[in-house]
């Protein structure tokens, strides 16, 4: 599996641990940065993670920041991204199983490294159930398409 990963400065250290964990698990990692703890704005990085996943250049994405909130918001601005902020294995499992989330958002100041790695494992191995959840994803896609069609109409 190819995982596209990115973070801001607050998530830099955890991003390194997650990337090593994924590589040790036999996955490929496309690290989009940041590459230091120097302050950097997260929106462009997280959006690019989302773009690469949606365009098929990665199987899943992971974005990491201090809380993970803004990172999820930035990734979710990309058409086709379903980024989920997860604080435990339960939310990671349901994000994949029920929502077919394709980007995981983590808060480095919220979850310890060991827990973050467990969340990554659950997120990367859980599959979408389909069934009744498919109609809900279709509804989300319809909302997204409707909102995209509104661009420029004010």
N, C-alpha and C positions, 0 to 999 in steps of 0.2 A: 504494500500500500504506500502511496506517495502522500505525505502530509505536508501541506503548506503552512508555515508558521510565521508569526510576526508579533512584535511587542513594542511597547514604548519603554522608556528608561526604567520605570517602576517594575516592569515585567521582565526585564533583561535577564536577571539571574535565574528566575524560574523557567524562562524560555530555554536557557541552556540546559537545565536539568531535564526538561521535557524532551528536547531534541536528542540528548544523549540516550534517554530511556527508549525513545522510538527507534533510534539507530541500533541500540543493543537488542531490541526486539525484532530486528530484521526489516524494519520499514525504511523507506527513503524519506528524507526531509529536505524541503525547499525552504530555507531560512531567508526571509525578506527583511530581517533586521528588526529593530535597531541592533547595533553591534557594540554598544557601550552603555554606560549609565549616564551619559550626557543627556540633558533634557531634550526631548523631541516630541513633536505632536504626533499622536497616534492615528488620526483619521486616514491619512493617505496610506499608511502601512496596512491597516485593517481592511480598507476598501480593496487594496491590491490582493490581499489574501483571499477575500471573497471572490474577486474577479477571476482569479486563477482556478478556484474550485469550480465556479459556474462554467467557465470555458473548458473545463475538462483537463486542465494541467495538473490537477491534484485530486485525490479521492476525497479528502477531508481537509478542513482548515482549522487552525487553532490560533486565537488571538489572546494576548495576555497583557494586562495592565495592572494598575494598583487595585482597583475594585473590579475591573472587567466590565463595568456598566457601559462606559463610553465606547469601549472596544466593540462590544456587541452592537451598540447603536450604529457605529460607523460601518461595520460589516453589513448590517441589515439594510443599509441604504443601497446596496448593490442588488439589482434585479436578479432574483433567483436564489439569493442567500437566505438561509434560515439559521441564523446564529442564535445559540442558546447559552445564556449565562448559567453555569452549573457550579454549585457549591458542595455537592456530594454525589455519590454514586447513583442514588435514586433519581435525582434530577437529570443526570447524564443519561441514564438508561431510558427514562421516559422521553427525553428530548429526541433520542434516536428512534425509539420504538413507536411513539405516537405522532411525532412531528417531523420525522425524517430530517432532523437538523443536520446540516452539512458543515457548519462551523461551530466549534466549541470556544466559548469565552471563559477565561479564568481570571480571578483576582489574586494577584500575588500577595497582597496585604490581607487577604481574606482566608485563603486556604494554605495550609502547610504543604511543603513539597511532597511529602509522602502521600498525603491525601490527593494532591493534584495529579500525581502519577496514577493513582487508582482510578481517578475520574477519567483520565485520558484512556486508560485500558478499557474501561466500561464503554466509553463513548466510541472508541474505535472498533469494538467487537460486537456491539449491539446492532441488530438489523431492524429495519422498518417493518412493522407488522402488516401494513396495508389494511385491507378490510375496511371497516367503518372509518378509519383515519384517512383513507384516500380522498373521500368526499370533502373532508375538512381542508386537506391540502389544496384541493381544487378550488375551494372557496377562497383560501388565502391567495392563490395565484390570480383569481379573478379580481380580487381587491387590488392586488399589485398592478395588474394590467389596467384597471380603471384609473388608478392614481397616476400611472405613467402617461395615460392618454390626456390627463388634465394639464400636463406641463405646457405652459404657454397660454393657457386659457384662463385669464383673470378678468 
